[in-house]
């Protein structure tokens, strides 16, 4: 029932789920895994729509490949029993352990999603309700993921398989709560999909839905200040520099604005939370001071290398994870002693294995993503040297030599995350899901200092990732409906 105007500082909608097009190649610049299909189905159903009204899905087979640097590899299949057999080949009893682990993961997912993810509990007293204790019974609320996984599997490679999704949560096995074992149900049971056209198709679907419901979109509107409060907000914004931001033509409903201000009864910010508080509000209206944001643990940034490549990539799956057999050192360079990792764990995405539309005929679309510590210095010399490191590593560990085949190439790292998305320390994701930054310990959806100002996105509950951000939007909408009706 509300009139909604959306202001976006960049030339296209979608935030970190941006798209880059170069010489016939189309790259998803941010998220590239379509996980938790139930969340998207539930979202669209609230508007009496189906996912299939907006985009088509393909379940990947394999879901992904893990390529270890000792030459070993493991394909994770859509069929659980196939994965049981493959686990058993690594360790006696690991197949049954996988079944048991996935049973617990499914239970955690179902209880956690319904009672702790879709239901916001922003205050301590919300957790003192006897019903909360009843629902939480049997969930692994204490301990780290490392401790939890070790209860089921001894083989270090199997432990890695069960923990790699923690990178998507911005954490490590040692600092992420065991509760996030629910991600294995997402991974093994619910499946890994690819929307035709890439994650851009999902953004287009969301934009189309909003347009059908009357949302007005203004791209290139860079918000500078938020004044006022409930019933009397004034939001000042500058127009994008045409030389820097060419308007996207993927949607008729998008238009680049010429700058000015917007008057509103309510404001919701999906910008980087710290940026909104520190840059868009006067000091007296901030909930958190600079010391608070400096004390947070941020999810990794990334070194991204987007490549248009001549020929096929037969050695790679759609999703390939390249892991050292010992990955603790890489996590240490992210969370303990920030540095560019010497022996990186990284991710390769080759969507052209599934989708012919993302690359010209006879070519392949590939990007490499290396998680790195936020805030690292990524000057041109450092980036060029690290590009050589990554290309050497890909050649050595996947038998894929790219150097003489690259026809399009772009990099994106800490600096760009900061410049394009106003991201704190250039984090690629937001606040990490550590024990001290989970649930009510994350920043709130409603400002305590500015009546009528709300927040949504990866800094709030439930957290990081496209599905979680969709749910965050729902929680914010519910908070507005409860408070402002």
Phi, psi and omega in degrees: 000354182270151169274123187241128172241129182252124178256123181237126185289332184269180187278353180215160180273163176118350179061231181294343176274054179277168179235140175240129179242128180217118170049044177091354175262142176233117184251130163288117187280336183240246182303140179223359177255128174260101181243165176056059181301334180297327180294317180293319178299316180295321180299306183294328181295334179295343178248019180059037175238164174246152174308317184294347174291342188238329178199160180254148182245144172236128175280130185281145175218108003287162173304318177189165177244138169254122179248110177276156185280000172267007178099348179282148177217156181217124174265127177268121189265160174294338182267121184298320182297326174297318178293326176301314179297319182290324175294319182299329180293339179270330189201128178302128179089354183290333178295311177295324178297323178295315178302314182296317180298317181290329175298314179295319180298319179296316179298315180299319181297311184295314179290314183298315182296313187287323189253344183231347179255306179284348178247114183281136178230081188280350184239153180302321182295339177295337181266355179270357177295129179306329180295328179294315177299321178296314181291329183279349182300128179093352177274146179277085186272337183248161178086169182263165176298325179300312179299318184294313183294325179296339177290341184250324188227136175266327185292126184299329180291322178292325175298319178297318180302320183281350186244351187298331181295346179297334177298325179291339179265359179076025182230184176237167179301335185268345182240004180257131182299149181299340179306331184281013168299343178302338181295338179288328173295320176301314187289304188276320189265311183283331172099164178246126186238166173229119175282132180302127186095356179086185180297340176301327179294327178292315177300315179300321179296317179295320178296315179300316179301313179300317180298320177299329182267003174099008178291137175258127183253135175231106176277162179068022181251098188268102184295133182251323183210146171243118181248154170087200181205189184318128177084352183208046178277146168231121182248112179272138177214151176259154175280150176295150175287115183303330180291335183262326185237103174279131182301142175280143179251019183284346183219132176293333186279353178269141170215145177276131185267161182263008178093166180140225179212163179231135174261139185209154173279324182224154177229134172241128178252124172250009172290169174310125187304314181296322178297315181300313183289318188275333187246331187258346180244147172293156187305322184291347183252013181268137176283326187235139180269178183299324180297323178299309183293326178292335183272354183284156172263117183264148175296161183301156162272198181204151165256115184247134178235108180265129186224129166264125193236138173290138175083186183268173178233069188295337184278350185250151168269177175305312174244123177231128176254123179255116189235136167290152180294336172242110184252003180301322182298322179295316178297325178296323179288346176270313191253334187254305181231085188306127179193162173288124185293134178286324182236079193285148161267136184209173186235136176243131178240123179237075185296338178294347173295335184246330191230110181291343187282350186267000179208150176296160179303136180083008182229166179233152179253126184214136166227148177249136179233118176251115175294131179225168181294140173293150176084000179293151173286122181237051178297168188300320181296317179297317181295319180295319178295321182287330173303316180297319178301314183292314180297321176298317182293318178300315180297317184288326190250351175234004183057034180238098180269118188256344196306315185269008185242356185280121180250339175225136181209134175218146173245159181207129184209208188308313184299317182289324176299322178290315185286318185280322188244007184053040186278131179299124180058017181070024176300140177280344192230326184124218179279132178294156179268064175276169181300326181275002180226041180238148176057234186292352179273001172269159179303151189279162177284331182248132178293136176274349185251336183235102178302132178091358177258129182232160180232151173212171179109191194288347177279337184268183171281148002275349172136217192275148175110153182301311179300318181294324178291325174300315180293322177303318177299320178295317180297321178293317178300320179294320178297320177295315180298321182290321188270330191253355183296000000 
